[in-house]
Amino acid sequence: MKKITIAIDGHSSCGKSTMAKNLAKEIGYIYVDTGAMYRAVTLFAMRNNLFDADGSIHEEELKQRLNEIHIDQKLIGVQEVKASPSGGRLEGASIHTFLNGEDVERDIRTMEVSSHVSPIATLPYVREKLVEQQQQMGLHGGIVMDGRDIGTVVFPNAELKIFVTASAEVRAQRRYDELIGKGMPADYDDIYKNVVERDRIDSTRAVSPLRQADDALLLDNSHMTIPEQQQWLLEQYKKVVG
């Protein structure tokens, strides 16, 4: 069976990563979380005092230090590999993001990183560096990648493109529940404000703004369960691969 490229774009906190990760596991594809890559760059900038108190970025210094930033995504906790009708399937595994060899998966999910990531993602030289890496990852298909500009910039010729959205209130509640579930501090009002602000920045930035590709399928999952989303995604995948 031909292996295709699947691009999943959409607003923050709408469950793109969970959907993409589960779909990749189901069909035996590689999953790449591009949002985590931008979060890792943001964490590097925060740790190296490249933000001022007002949130502005030391852009020239960050640009000069980009070569110091090495990002990897690895499967952690793989227990076994099973055969499925669509290919190999990894069980008991999760994707973790590594920054210069350090597992930073928990650190990049904090509200502090969330509140700084959108300005980092607007920087042309950051996007150029990460987009190049992402395109290399998907050269041979068999990949599910989620982010903000996968179907419009990274893989404009992807065979299957999905654009995911949900109401800001639903997305804020999901993010709140996720943080609480991980034992991390969370305030719903702060999260809601962050969701709305990230939408504004992502949609109005000059470089690769968030938008639905002309040939992308729209999925509003405000009132869908995760199993319902997965069933819908599988149906779209099967239509494409025949």
N, C-alpha and C positions, 0 to 999 in steps of 0.2 A: 504494500500500500504506500502511495506517495506520501512523504512527510511534508507538511505545509508550515507556513509561518502564521501564527495567530497573534494579532495585535489587540490588546484590550486597553482602551483609554477611558478617562472619565474623571469626575470630580474627586476631591479628597474624601477619604473616610466613607466611600460608598461600597467597600468590600471587594474592590478590584483584585487585590493581592490574594485574598482567600479564594475567590473564584478562579483566578488564573492558576494558582498553586494546585487546587483540587483537580482542575481540568487536566493539567499537565500530568499529574499522578495517574489519573484515570486512563489516559491515552498513551502513556509512556514517553512523554515529551520532556524536554528540558524547560525549567521555569526560571525566568529572570525577573527580579523585582527592581525595576529602574528607579523607583522612588527611593528605595533604600540606598542606592548609589549616591543620589543627591543629598540624602540625609547624612551619609558618611562624610561627604565633603563639608557639610555644615558643621558636623561634630569636630572635624579637624580644625576648621576656622575658629570655633568656640574655644577649643582647648589651647589654641595658639594665640588667643587674644586678638583676633582679627575683626572683632566687632567692637564698635564703640558703645557707650551706654545708651545712646539713642537708637541703636540697632543698625547704624550705617556700617558698611563693610570697608575694610582696608583693601580695596580692589587690586591695586598694583602689587601689594605684597602677596596677596593670595595668588595672583597670576604668576608671580615669580616662583612660588612654592608649589605649584601644581605637580611638578615632577616628584615631590616628596609624598604624594598621595597615591597609595596603591590599594585598590579595592578588589576583593574577591567575594564570591558567594559560593558557599559549600553546603552540601548535604550533611546534616548532623544526625546521628542516632539511627543510621540505616540498620535494620534488623534482618531483612530478607528481601529477595527479589522473586516475585511471582509472575507467571505468565498470565496475560489477559488477552481477550480477542483482538485488542488493538495494539498490543506490544507489551514490553516489559513494564513492571509496575513496582515502584519502591514503597515499602511499607515501614511505618514507624520512623519516618524521616522528616526533618524540617529544614528549611533553608535559613542559614545564618549569614550575616554580612560581616566581613572581616576588613578592618582598616589597618593597613601596615602590619598584618599578621595577628592582630588582636580581634577577638570576637566581640563586636560592639552591637550585637542585635538588640540587646535590652537598652543600651544607652541611646541609640538613635530613635527609639520610640517614645521618648519623653516629650512632654508638652513644651519644654524649653527648646528642644530641637525643632519641633513642629512649628513654633512661632518664628523661627529664623530661616527655615528651609526655602520658602518661596523666593525671597530676595536673592539667595544664592543661585537658585535655578534660573533666574533671569539673566545671569551673567553670560554673555556670548561665549567666552573662552572656556567656561565650565561646561556648557552644553556641548560645545564642539568636541571637547575631550571625551565626555561620557558617551555621546552619540556614536563616535568612532568606535569605542569599545563595544557598544551594544550591537552595532552592525556586524562587527567581526564575530560576535557570539552567534548570530543568526544566519551566517553565510550559507549553511547547508540545510536550512529548514529544521523541522522537528523541534520547534521552540514555541513557547507561550511567553509573551513579554507584556507586562503591563506598565502603564505610566501616564503621561500627559500628551505626548506627541509621537507615540509609536506608529500609529496608522497614518499620520500626516507627514512625519519627517524621517523617523528612523527606518520604517519599512512601509513606504507608500505603496508598494506592490504586494503587500501581504494578501494571501488568499482569503483570509477571514479577519474582518475587523469588527470589533464590538465597541460601542460607546456606552458607558454605564453612568447612570445618575440616580439620585434620590433626593428627597427634600433635605434642606439644611438641618431641620429639626431631627429627622431620623438619623442623619449622618452623625450629628453631635451626640445623640444618645448611644449610638453604636460605639463611637470612640470612647465615650465615658465608661460604658460597660467593659470595653476591652482593657482599659487602664486599671479599673477597679479589679477586674479578674486577674490581673497580673500583680496585684498588690501595690500598685503605684498610685500616687496622689492624683486626684482629679476633681475638677469643678465644672459642672455642666455649663454654666454661663460663660466661663472663660473659653471652654471648648467650642461653644456655639459661635462666639465672636471670632475665634481663630478659623473656623470652617468658612464663615462668610468672607473674612478678609483674604484667605487663601484663594477662594473662588475669584475674587476681584483681581488679585495679583496675577493668578494663572491665566485668566481670560484676557487681560489687557496688556501683558508684557509684550515688548517689541519683538523678541526672538521666540519663535515657536510657541505662540499662544495656544492655550487649550481650546480646541474646537473639535466638533464631530466631523470626521472625514466624510466626503460626499457619498462614499460607498460603504460606510459603516452602518451596522445594524444598531438601533437604539434599544437599550434595556433600562427601563426605570424599575429598580428593585425595591422601591420604598415599602411595598407591602408583600414582598416575596420571601419565602424561607430559603435557607441555603440549599436544601435538596431541590427545591423548585428551580432555583437559578441554575444549578448544575445540570438538571434535566434539560432545561432550555438550551444551555451551552452545548451539551452533547448533541442535541438535535441539529443545531447549526453546523457543528463540526462534521457530522455525518452527511449533511446535505452537500458540503463542499467536497469531501473526499469520496463521495459516492458509496 
